[in-house]
Amino acid sequence: MTKAAIALDGSVVSEHFGKVREFLFLTFENGREISREVLPAPTADHAPGVFPNWVKSMGADMVMAGGMGVKAKQFFETLGVQVLTVPPMDVEEGVKALLLGTVRTVETDCGHGSDHDCGK
């Protein structure tokens, strides 16, 4: 069984992980959805490690977002959580890709503007 945390921005996968306000936790096995739950993020702060530790504490094996900074990726790797950075997509498109095992990832270290420091 796998549990994924999908960073939400309304009905799309959030392009900026550090500013996400809620997550869809999707539990699935063998291409079949078992459960889903939308939960608010633990804090509005963009503090290093807060979201990765919370996502891991919720039992997630992987996290999906459009853009994510280097530090967040490193936190997740240390915690054993697989990071999937994906192109812009609808949440249901992301769910379908997870269930089918066809998630297409893109290399991104942030993707939210030159006026922001992701700790690179």
N, C-alpha and C positions, 0 to 999 in steps of 0.2 A: 504494500500500500504506500502511496506517495501523497504528500501534502504540499501544495504550492501556495505561496503568498503572492498575489497579484496586486501590484500597486495601482490604485484606482484614481482616476480623475474624471468623475462622472461615469459615462458609459465607455470610456476608452482607457487603455493602459497608460498610466501616468508617464510622461516624458521626463519628469524630474523626481527621482526617488526621494530626495531629501525634503521635498515640500509636500509629500503625499499626506492626505488627511484620513484616508481609510484604505483598507486592504480587503480583498476577496480571498478567503482561505478556501481552497478547493482540494478535497480529498478524492483520490481516484485510484483505480486498480485495473490493470488489463484493459485499458481503454474505456472504462466505465466509470462515470461519476458516481461517487458514493454520497458526498455531502458538499455543501457550500455554505459559507457564512461570511457576511460583511461586518467587519469590526473597525471602529475608529482607531487611528494611530494613537500610541500612548501619550504623545506630547506634540506640541506645535514646534518645539525647539529643534534646531538642526544640529544637535550635539552629536559628536562622533560616538558611534557604538550603540546609541539608544535604539534605533530601529532594528539593526541586525540582532541585538540581544533579545529584543521583544519578539521578533519574527521567529527566532530559534525557540524561545520559550513557549510559543504557541504550537510547536511541534512541526514546523515547516522544514521540508527537505530541500526546497528550492524557492527562489524568489524571482519574479518577473517584473521588469520595469523597462521603460524606454531609454532612460539615461541614468547613469549612476557614477558617482565619483570613485576615484581610485581607493580612497580610504575605506569607503563603505564596502567595496568589493573585497578588500583585504580582510575586513572584519568578518564578512560572510565566509570567506575561504577558511579562516581560522576556526570558525564555528562548524565547518563541514556542511554548509548550505550552498548548493549550486546556484550560481547567478546566471540568469538569462536576460540579456539586454536585447530588446526586440525593436523592429521598426514600428512606426506609428500604426496602431490597430485598435479595433473595437474589442472590448473585453470578451464578448462571446466568441470572437475570432481567436483570441488567445486561449480561451478555454478549449475550443475545438482542437487547436493545434497541440495543446498539452495532451488531450485524450488520444489523439491520433499519433502522437510522437513525431509531429512534423514541425516543431518550433524552429523557425529560422532566426538565428541570432545575428546581431550586428556588433561590430566593435565600436564601443563608445565609452568615453571616460566622463561624460557629463552631458553635453548637448543643450545647455540652457543659458548660453550667453557668455560673452567675454568679460562682463563686469562681475563675475562670480568666481570665487576661489574654492575649488574642490579639494585643495590640498595636494595638487600634483606637484 
